[in-house]
Amino acid sequence: SNTYDYIVVGSGPGGGPLACNLARAGYSTLLIEAGKDDGDNPEVADLANFNAAANDPNMRWDFFVKHSEDPARELKFQHMVWRKRDGTFYVGLDPPAGATQLGIWYPRTGTLGGCAMHNGGVCALPADSDWNIVVNKTGDTSWEASKMRKYLIKLEKNTDAPAGSDHGVSGWVEISQSYGAVPAQGSDGWNIDTQLAIATGQNASNLASLVRRDILAGGPDKDQQTGFFAMSGHVDKTGKRTGPRWYIRSTLNDPAKYPLTLSLNTFVTRVLFSNDTANPAAIGVEYMQGANLYSASPRYKNGTKGNLTQVFARKEVIVSGGAFNSPQLLKLSGIGPKAELAKFDIPLVKDLPGVGENMADNYEAGILTLANRDLGDTGGYVVIMLNTSKTTHDRNIYAFCGSFSFEGFWPGYPTDYGPSQYECALVHMGPRSQAGYVRLRSADPQDVPDINFRFFESNGDEDLTEILDAVKTIRKGIRAVTGDVAPFDEQHPCAGTGAECTDEAQKDFIKTQAYSHHPTSSCAIGADSDPMAVLDSKFRVRGVRNLRVVDASAFPVVPGAFPVLPTMMLSEKASEDILADAKASS
Ligand SMILES: Cc1cc2nc3c(=O)[nH]c(=O)nc-3n(C[C@H](O)[C@H](O)[C@H](O)COP(=O)(O)OP(=O)(O)OC[C@H]3O[C@@H](n4cnc5c(N)ncnc54)[C@H](O)[C@@H]3O)c2cc1C
């Protein structure tokens, strides 16, 4: 048949669980995914290979973005990507003659399970205020932080939950702390952690228990707790990746019970609307069938088209293409800023100026060092939560430290500095500026949009100061390490083994080299009175019927340090809201 109750576009952490939940409630649901199923690829299946997964040309989608409107500032980004005359990439500050500037590489993936198939799998909770902001904006009290934990409990199968804690143990996604071992007592990792503990005001004699603290614990003061935690991830005890893809597979495994249909290698080009122009309703989608039809795919071949086919929804269409593709798809379908759509002769369905605006991302930076000799056992990653903010009492930095290097993204990333490398990577939470955008380059759905994060556009100096203060605290710990492993030769942001750098110079480095990979809020939920609001608090696209957006683009603000778990929680909430509407209308 070509008619279903629901059509969900995109199988990532937003759309995947939602489609499963709708089917499990008995509604015929079509889940459409542009990519194929890469779940058995060992680069994907073993979480430790996540860097290889993000580089895999069989599933990656390359976006080349801007960080600012200032071309000179863009050219200072050390991993700027250029296309050489021979078609290959050049990455760096000194491109060969004739190379074309592409932009800053921003990896995404077109595959079953979305970016949860190549991400680092790191799970963390948003601050309570990141949920409560929806209540403040819309008055919908179902978003109160105290009411959101039940979605975590529903979805997670936590295999490291401390006895008696408020965790889920029978949900669809295994979450564990198996992201690395505690370093052996007296090892290099142990000695470094000890100094980091002291520098961050903790009692280092409790190290073994500090590094095991549960970052997903609830409680009224969770957002004020700082210090060490264990890293949690969507990964099982043997290191195998878990996530929406496996929930989709297990739902498909029982077709007699669950009416879920999966359509892979299917690229949606627009949402279809009823002819009722005064009160338009989404009635289905149009798609092209075939592999690698989006030009973000390195496997895309210029000029390839798929046959256009239409499929229909009796109840609703739900767009879950992620923070870049959901706004692009809405605009291609006639929902977005009127002038932008007119520019590309796209017939207007609803003028919604907020579509593709308001995008934000966590700023990321790090302090990268080389030890004086090769490092031995450093365990896995230790997480350090810090509060370096002078204006909020919630913690604002999620740092993770270990023997690795992470300096952002470019084709072929990361750099390997060898076995002496030691880094603390920093995720800054709650960016004060939220000025990013996703705008059309053309009306061609196979074309990638124009994406600019406009980092540090407003109140940038406050955010930079908070990041620098975290660097300084961590640097103190690293410089206090003694023995033949020291001194640590810092690579950046202040090169040398004991160098003094001005705050200005360090902030300038962080500002020009900051990177990110957690985009959200490009189709944000907002108040009835806010002309920039794209969605209401039930994920409904404003001004049309039977259309919702359920993915990371719906968050009004960036949800904490890592969006994948909040997006899965949001998907569970949307499932409940949509099923409640279905029940009410039947
Ligand atoms: C390299 C990398 C590492 C990351 N690491 C972490 C981490 O450790 N922890 C964390 O919390 N977050 C991490 N993230 C971010 C996290 O994975 C995303 O926030 C999350 O996956 C967002 O889910 P989503 O459903 O909004 O979108 P996505 O995961 O992007 O899913 C969207 C899906 O829709 C499909 N799609 C899009 N357009 C169409 C169309 N027109 N037709 C059909 N299908 C379409 C895509 O193929 C994709 O499968 C990382 C991201 C990247 C890129």
PDBQT file of the ligand as one rigid body, heavy atoms in Angstrom, charges set to zero:
ROOT
HETATM    1  C1  LIG A 601      31.076  12.930  14.753  1.00  0.00    +0.000 C 
HETATM    2  C2  LIG A 601      29.959  13.108  15.734  1.00  0.00    +0.000 A 
HETATM    3  C3  LIG A 601      30.117  12.664  17.046  1.00  0.00    +0.000 A 
HETATM    4  C4  LIG A 601      29.100  12.850  17.982  1.00  0.00    +0.000 A 
HETATM    5  N1  LIG A 601      29.265  12.397  19.262  1.00  0.00    +0.000 NA
HETATM    6  C5  LIG A 601      28.265  12.549  20.159  1.00  0.00    +0.000 A 
HETATM    7  C6  LIG A 601      28.374  12.016  21.475  1.00  0.00    +0.000 A 
HETATM    8  O1  LIG A 601      29.370  11.370  21.841  1.00  0.00    +0.000 OA
HETATM    9  N2  LIG A 601      27.333  12.216  22.334  1.00  0.00    +0.000 N 
HETATM   10  C7  LIG A 601      26.208  12.907  21.962  1.00  0.00    +0.000 A 
HETATM   11  O2  LIG A 601      25.316  13.081  22.792  1.00  0.00    +0.000 OA
HETATM   12  N3  LIG A 601      26.080  13.387  20.725  1.00  0.00    +0.000 NA
HETATM   13  C8  LIG A 601      27.063  13.212  19.807  1.00  0.00    +0.000 A 
HETATM   14  N4  LIG A 601      26.879  13.658  18.539  1.00  0.00    +0.000 N 
HETATM   15  C9  LIG A 601      25.597  14.288  18.182  1.00  0.00    +0.000 C 
HETATM   16  C10 LIG A 601      24.419  13.304  18.134  1.00  0.00    +0.000 C 
HETATM   17  O3  LIG A 601      24.792  12.107  17.503  1.00  0.00    +0.000 OA
HETATM   18  C11 LIG A 601      23.250  13.991  17.455  1.00  0.00    +0.000 C 
HETATM   19  O4  LIG A 601      22.894  15.103  18.250  1.00  0.00    +0.000 OA
HETATM   20  C12 LIG A 601      22.035  13.094  17.292  1.00  0.00    +0.000 C 
HETATM   21  O5  LIG A 601      22.324  11.987  16.499  1.00  0.00    +0.000 OA
HETATM   22  C13 LIG A 601      20.893  13.908  16.683  1.00  0.00    +0.000 C 
HETATM   23  O6  LIG A 601      19.796  13.080  16.375  1.00  0.00    +0.000 OA
HETATM   24  P1  LIG A 601      18.728  13.521  15.319  1.00  0.00    +0.000 P 
HETATM   25  O7  LIG A 601      17.686  12.476  15.300  1.00  0.00    +0.000 OA
HETATM   26  O8  LIG A 601      18.317  14.918  15.604  1.00  0.00    +0.000 OA
HETATM   27  O9  LIG A 601      19.476  13.592  13.901  1.00  0.00    +0.000 OA
HETATM   28  P2  LIG A 601      20.439  12.574  13.117  1.00  0.00    +0.000 P 
HETATM   29  O10 LIG A 601      21.130  11.677  14.047  1.00  0.00    +0.000 OA
HETATM   30  O11 LIG A 601      21.239  13.420  12.199  1.00  0.00    +0.000 OA
HETATM   31  O12 LIG A 601      19.445  11.685  12.243  1.00  0.00    +0.000 OA
HETATM   32  C14 LIG A 601      18.782  12.173  11.122  1.00  0.00    +0.000 C 
HETATM   33  C15 LIG A 601      18.526  11.044  10.136  1.00  0.00    +0.000 C 
HETATM   34  O13 LIG A 601      17.665  11.531   9.126  1.00  0.00    +0.000 OA
HETATM   35  C16 LIG A 601      18.083  11.075   7.858  1.00  0.00    +0.000 C 
HETATM   36  N5  LIG A 601      17.636  12.050   6.874  1.00  0.00    +0.000 N 
HETATM   37  C17 LIG A 601      17.936  13.369   6.828  1.00  0.00    +0.000 A 
HETATM   38  N6  LIG A 601      17.341  13.965   5.788  1.00  0.00    +0.000 NA
HETATM   39  C18 LIG A 601      16.616  13.001   5.153  1.00  0.00    +0.000 A 
HETATM   40  C19 LIG A 601      15.782  13.008   3.999  1.00  0.00    +0.000 A 
HETATM   41  N7  LIG A 601      15.566  14.125   3.308  1.00  0.00    +0.000 N 
HETATM   42  N8  LIG A 601      15.215  11.835   3.628  1.00  0.00    +0.000 NA
HETATM   43  C20 LIG A 601      15.427  10.698   4.335  1.00  0.00    +0.000 A 
HETATM   44  N9  LIG A 601      16.212  10.650   5.442  1.00  0.00    +0.000 NA
HETATM   45  C21 LIG A 601      16.797  11.789   5.840  1.00  0.00    +0.000 A 
HETATM   46  C22 LIG A 601      19.596  10.989   7.984  1.00  0.00    +0.000 C 
HETATM   47  O14 LIG A 601      20.114  10.069   7.065  1.00  0.00    +0.000 OA
HETATM   48  C23 LIG A 601      19.776  10.534   9.438  1.00  0.00    +0.000 C 
HETATM   49  O15 LIG A 601      19.822   9.136   9.536  1.00  0.00    +0.000 OA
HETATM   50  C24 LIG A 601      27.884  13.487  17.589  1.00  0.00    +0.000 A 
HETATM   51  C25 LIG A 601      27.726  13.914  16.279  1.00  0.00    +0.000 A 
HETATM   52  C26 LIG A 601      28.739  13.741  15.353  1.00  0.00    +0.000 A 
HETATM   53  C27 LIG A 601      28.515  14.242  13.959  1.00  0.00    +0.000 C 
ENDROOT
TORSDOF 0
